[in-house]
Amino acid sequence: MAKGIQPRALHFGAGNIGRGFIGAVLSQAGFHVTFADVNEQLIEAINTQSQYTVVILDHEVGHQVVRHVRAVNSTHLEALDHFAADLEIVTTAVGASESQPQKKSLRCLQACLPSL
């Protein structure tokens, strides 16, 4: 990774765990996060706002804004192929109801990145 270029992460599943935990942790670690999901409304919302807020429930309620994020449809293999060359990490947190559509995408990405 060239100096000054933010490392890229691709995360499958933009649900509560994906955005509220994994995406937030990756962002805090300095990654530019792209979510891959099947929910078109969620994909559009992420891409329109380029950020989202995580509500942290502790002794007091806190808020963490996760910025500079985007999303792609995980069933559009050509969109995923665009990311393959520049990825530093791929993560996943996919619910059972969406695991079947994601499997093909993960296999395709694995073929592009044999080290996964």
C-alpha positions as CSV (number, residue, x, y, z in Angstrom):
1,M,0.0,0.0,0.0
2,A,1.4,3.3,-1.1
3,K,2.0,6.0,1.6
4,G,-1.0,8.2,2.2
5,I,-3.4,5.8,0.5
6,Q,-6.1,4.5,2.9
7,P,-6.3,0.7,2.9
8,R,-9.5,-0.8,1.5
9,A,-11.8,-3.3,3.2
10,L,-14.8,-5.1,1.7
11,H,-17.4,-6.3,4.2
12,F,-20.2,-8.7,3.2
13,G,-23.4,-7.8,5.1
14,A,-24.5,-4.3,5.9
15,G,-26.8,-5.2,8.7
16,N,-26.5,-4.4,12.4
17,I,-23.4,-6.5,13.0
18,G,-21.7,-5.4,9.8
19,R,-22.3,-1.7,10.2
20,G,-22.6,-1.4,14.0
21,F,-19.5,-3.5,14.8
22,I,-17.2,-4.7,12.0
23,G,-17.5,-1.6,9.8
24,A,-17.0,0.7,12.7
25,V,-13.9,-1.2,13.9
26,L,-12.4,-1.3,10.4
27,S,-13.1,2.4,10.0
28,Q,-11.4,3.2,13.3
29,A,-8.5,1.1,12.2
30,G,-8.0,3.4,9.2
31,F,-9.7,1.4,6.4
32,H,-12.0,2.7,3.8
33,V,-15.0,0.4,4.1
34,T,-17.2,-0.8,1.3
35,F,-20.2,-2.9,2.2
36,A,-21.6,-5.6,-0.1
37,D,-25.2,-6.4,0.5
38,V,-28.4,-7.4,-1.3
39,N,-30.7,-4.8,0.2
40,E,-31.0,-2.1,-2.5
41,Q,-32.6,0.5,-0.1
42,L,-29.7,0.1,2.4
43,I,-27.1,0.3,-0.4
44,E,-28.7,3.5,-1.7
45,A,-28.8,5.0,1.8
46,I,-25.2,4.3,2.5
47,N,-24.1,5.7,-0.9
48,T,-26.2,8.8,-0.6
49,Q,-25.0,9.7,2.9
50,S,-21.5,8.2,2.8
51,Q,-21.7,7.8,6.5
52,Y,-23.9,6.3,9.3
53,T,-24.2,6.7,13.0
54,V,-23.7,3.9,15.5
55,V,-25.6,4.2,18.8
56,I,-23.4,3.0,21.7
57,L,-25.4,1.8,24.7
58,D,-23.3,1.9,27.9
59,H,-23.8,3.6,31.2
60,E,-24.6,6.6,29.0
61,V,-25.8,6.6,25.4
62,G,-23.1,7.6,22.9
63,H,-22.9,8.1,19.2
64,Q,-20.2,7.3,16.7
65,V,-20.3,8.6,13.2
66,V,-18.6,6.2,10.7
67,R,-17.6,8.2,7.6
68,H,-16.3,7.6,4.1
69,V,-18.2,4.4,3.5
70,R,-19.9,3.1,0.4
71,A,-21.9,0.0,-0.6
72,V,-22.3,-2.3,-3.6
73,N,-24.8,-5.0,-4.4
74,S,-23.2,-8.3,-3.6
75,T,-24.9,-10.1,-6.4
76,H,-23.4,-7.8,-9.0
77,L,-20.2,-9.7,-9.6
78,E,-18.7,-7.1,-11.9
79,A,-18.9,-4.5,-9.1
80,L,-17.1,-6.8,-6.7
81,D,-14.5,-7.6,-9.3
82,H,-13.7,-3.9,-9.4
83,F,-12.5,-4.0,-5.8
84,A,-10.5,-7.3,-5.9
85,A,-7.1,-5.8,-6.8
86,D,-6.9,-3.2,-4.1
87,L,-8.3,-5.0,-1.1
88,E,-6.4,-5.4,2.1
89,I,-9.1,-7.4,3.9
90,V,-12.5,-9.1,3.3
91,T,-14.9,-9.7,6.2
92,T,-18.4,-11.1,6.5
93,A,-21.4,-11.1,8.8
94,V,-24.3,-12.3,6.8
95,G,-27.6,-13.5,8.2
96,A,-28.9,-16.9,7.3
97,S,-31.6,-15.6,5.0
98,E,-29.1,-13.8,2.8
99,S,-26.3,-16.4,2.9
100,Q,-27.3,-18.2,-0.3
101,P,-27.0,-15.1,-2.6
102,Q,-23.7,-14.2,-1.0
103,K,-22.1,-17.6,-1.4
104,K,-21.6,-17.1,-5.2
105,S,-20.2,-13.7,-4.7
106,L,-17.7,-14.9,-2.1
107,R,-16.6,-17.8,-4.3
108,C,-16.1,-15.4,-7.2
109,L,-14.1,-13.0,-5.0
110,Q,-12.0,-16.0,-3.6
111,A,-11.1,-16.9,-7.2
112,C,-9.8,-13.4,-7.7
113,L,-7.9,-13.4,-4.4
114,P,-6.4,-16.8,-3.8
115,S,-4.9,-15.8,-0.5
116,L,-8.4,-15.5,1.1
